Amino acid sequence: METGKNHINYEDRLNRVTEYIYDHLDDDIDLYRLAEIACLSPYHWHRIYAAIRGETIANTVKRVRLHRAAGYIAQTSMRVEDVAKRSGYPNLQSFNRIFKSVYGMPPVQYRKRGSHTQFHPLSSIEGATKMYDMKIENLPSMQVSTVDHKGSYMQISKGFEQLMGWLGARALINNDTRMFGIFYDDVELVPQQILRSKAAATILKEFPVEDPVQHTEPSRVYRRVQNLRELEHEQSKSIFP
């Protein structure tokens, strides 16, 4: 059984693998090649990865590719058939089934009505005729650990991979841990490549951190946005200064 100290020692190796996966999603990712990058035997590598990350490396690759596929569907006009093929699915039926099981609706419907549409102006959403309901709740201040992300908000998953891997290696995740994204910039005013956000997770107490993880001290009131369109009205009231 691997100890928490050993998990920390493996962290750099896992991060190298995560970087490789994100940089080679269009390639045939060979699991033995990932073991080489981690400098571990294939058997030992699979066991260590699953123990620290809570899933097999094969499931990580599938999950990240599916998340990227959702980004293609949300942000481009790429045909669903082409998205499925690029994501490694043998046929459209398999892709539709898996996509719906994760995102709650098939890809074609997600393109029109998925949660990402709430980032766009109403005039750009087909059939939109009214403003969304909005709600702000004042919650107690909370301490969080974060990893910075720059670029498309749809690609913040890479930040979560780094954050949860770092916390998991130190046994700092429990049933009370809450994960959420912090989005600073208005997508209608700021170029996508420089959008600022953070992958965040609540913590019960402070502990020493090192790059890329940092502690973020919220302001006195944390504003939970019920609908993402409210971000357009909240930019001047940044949740985290």
C-alpha positions in Angstrom: 0.0 0.0 0.0 1.4 3.4 -1.0 1.8 6.0 1.7 0.8 9.7 1.4 4.5 10.6 1.3 5.1 8.2 -1.6 2.0 9.7 -3.4 3.7 13.1 -3.2 6.9 11.7 -4.6 4.9 10.5 -7.6 3.2 13.9 -8.2 5.7 15.3 -10.7 5.5 12.1 -12.7 1.7 12.2 -12.9 1.8 15.9 -13.9 4.1 15.1 -16.8 1.6 12.5 -17.9 -1.3 14.9 -17.6 0.5 17.5 -19.7 1.3 14.8 -22.3 -2.4 13.7 -22.5 -3.6 17.2 -23.1 -1.0 17.9 -25.7 -1.7 14.6 -27.6 -5.5 14.2 -27.5 -5.5 13.8 -31.3 -2.9 11.0 -31.2 -3.2 7.3 -30.4 -2.2 7.6 -26.8 -0.3 4.4 -25.9 -0.6 3.5 -22.2 2.9 2.0 -22.3 4.2 5.3 -23.5 2.6 7.0 -20.6 4.4 4.5 -18.3 7.7 5.5 -19.9 6.9 9.2 -19.3 6.2 8.4 -15.7 9.4 6.4 -15.5 7.6 3.4 -14.0 6.9 -0.1 -15.0 3.5 -0.5 -16.8 2.0 -2.5 -13.9 3.3 -0.2 -11.2 2.3 2.8 -13.1 -1.4 1.8 -13.6 -1.7 0.9 -9.9 -0.1 4.2 -8.7 -2.2 6.3 -11.0 -5.5 4.7 -10.0 -4.6 5.0 -6.3 -3.8 8.7 -6.5 -6.2 10.0 -9.2 -9.1 7.7 -8.3 -9.6 6.4 -11.9 -7.7 4.4 -14.4 -5.5 6.2 -16.9 -7.7 4.9 -19.7 -10.8 6.5 -18.1 -8.9 9.8 -17.7 -8.1 9.8 -21.5 -11.7 9.1 -22.4 -13.0 11.8 -19.9 -10.7 14.5 -21.2 -11.4 13.7 -24.8 -15.2 13.9 -24.1 -14.8 17.2 -22.3 -12.9 18.6 -25.3 -15.6 17.2 -27.5 -18.2 19.2 -25.5 -16.0 22.3 -26.2 -16.0 21.7 -29.9 -19.8 21.3 -29.9 -20.3 24.4 -27.8 -17.8 26.7 -29.5 -17.5 25.6 -33.1 -19.7 24.5 -36.0 -17.8 21.2 -36.5 -20.1 18.4 -37.5 -21.0 16.0 -34.6 -19.8 13.1 -36.7 -16.4 14.7 -37.0 -16.3 15.5 -33.3 -17.0 11.9 -32.5 -14.3 10.7 -34.9 -11.7 13.1 -33.5 -12.6 12.0 -30.0 -11.8 8.4 -30.7 -15.3 6.9 -30.9 -15.9 4.2 -33.5 -19.3 5.4 -34.5 -21.8 8.2 -33.9 -24.2 6.0 -32.0 -21.6 5.2 -29.3 -20.6 8.9 -29.0 -24.2 10.1 -28.7 -24.9 7.5 -26.0 -21.8 8.3 -23.9 -22.2 12.1 -24.4 -25.8 12.0 -23.2 -24.9 9.9 -20.2 -22.4 12.6 -19.1 -24.0 15.8 -20.2 -27.7 14.9 -19.9 -28.6 15.5 -23.5 -27.3 14.4 -27.0 -24.7 16.5 -28.7 -27.1 18.2 -31.2 -29.4 19.3 -28.4 -26.4 20.3 -26.2 -25.1 22.6 -29.0 -28.4 24.5 -28.8 -29.4 24.4 -25.1 -26.3 23.3 -23.1 -25.1 25.3 -20.1 -22.5 27.0 -22.3 -25.2 29.0 -24.0 -25.6 31.0 -20.9 -22.2 32.6 -21.6 -23.5 34.0 -24.9 -25.6 37.1 -25.5 -29.3 36.2 -25.8 -29.4 37.5 -29.3 -27.0 34.7 -30.4 -29.1 31.9 -29.0 -31.6 30.5 -31.4 -35.2 30.9 -30.1 -34.2 33.0 -27.1 -36.9 35.5 -26.2 -36.4 36.4 -22.6 -33.8 37.0 -19.9 -32.8 34.1 -17.6 -33.9 34.0 -14.0 -31.1 35.2 -11.8 -30.3 34.6 -8.1 -27.6 35.8 -5.8 -27.0 34.2 -2.4 -24.7 35.5 0.3 -22.7 32.7 1.8 -20.1 32.6 4.6 -16.6 33.4 3.5 -14.6 30.3 2.7 -10.9 29.3 2.2 -10.0 27.6 -1.0 -7.1 26.2 -2.8 -6.8 27.1 -6.5 -4.9 26.6 -9.7 -4.9 29.4 -12.3 -6.2 28.8 -15.8 -5.9 31.1 -18.7 -7.9 30.7 -21.9 -11.3 29.3 -22.8 -13.5 28.7 -19.8 -14.5 25.4 -21.4 -10.9 24.1 -21.0 -10.6 24.7 -17.2 -10.6 21.0 -16.7 -6.8 21.0 -17.0 -6.7 23.2 -13.9 -8.9 20.8 -12.0 -6.7 17.8 -13.0 -3.7 19.6 -11.5 -5.5 20.8 -8.4 -7.2 17.5 -7.5 -4.0 15.5 -8.3 -2.0 17.8 -5.9 -4.6 17.6 -3.1 -5.3 13.9 -3.6 -1.6 13.1 -3.3 -1.6 14.7 0.1 -4.9 13.1 1.3 -6.5 16.6 1.4 -9.7 15.6 -0.3 -12.7 14.3 1.7 -16.5 14.0 1.3 -16.9 17.6 2.3 -14.6 19.0 -0.4 -16.5 21.3 -2.9 -15.1 22.1 -6.3 -16.1 25.1 -8.4 -14.7 27.4 -11.0 -14.0 31.1 -10.5 -14.4 33.2 -13.6 -13.0 36.8 -13.7 -13.6 38.1 -17.2 -16.5 38.9 -19.4 -16.4 36.6 -22.4 -17.9 39.4 -24.6 -15.2 41.9 -23.7 -12.0 39.8 -23.2 -10.3 37.7 -26.0 -10.7 34.0 -25.3 -7.0 33.3 -25.1 -6.5 35.6 -22.1 -9.7 34.9 -20.1 -8.7 34.4 -16.4 -10.2 31.8 -14.2 -9.3 29.5 -11.3 -10.1 25.8 -10.6 -11.0 25.9 -6.9 -11.6 23.4 -4.0 -12.7 24.2 -0.5 -10.3 23.3 2.3 -10.8 22.9 6.1 -7.5 24.4 7.2 -4.5 26.1 5.7 -1.4 24.0 4.8 1.8 24.8 2.9 1.4 25.0 -0.9 3.7 25.3 -3.9 3.2 26.0 -7.6 0.8 25.5 -9.3 -1.4 25.4 -6.2 -2.1 28.5 -4.1 -4.5 29.6 -1.4 -7.1 32.2 -2.4 -8.7 34.3 0.3 -12.3 35.2 -0.6 -13.8 38.5 0.2 -16.2 38.7 3.1 -19.2 37.7 0.9 -19.1 35.0 -1.7 -21.6 35.5 -4.4 -23.0 32.3 -5.9 -24.4 33.0 -9.3 -27.5 30.9 -10.0 -27.2 31.6 -13.7 -24.0 32.1 -15.5 -25.4 35.1 -17.5 -25.2 37.0 -14.3 -21.4 37.1 -14.7 -22.0 39.9 -17.2 -23.4 42.1 -14.4 -21.0 41.0 -11.7 -17.6 41.7 -13.4 -17.2 45.0 -11.4 -17.9 43.1 -8.2 -15.2 40.4 -8.6 -15.8 37.6 -6.2 -12.1 37.3 -5.5 -10.2 40.7 -5.7 
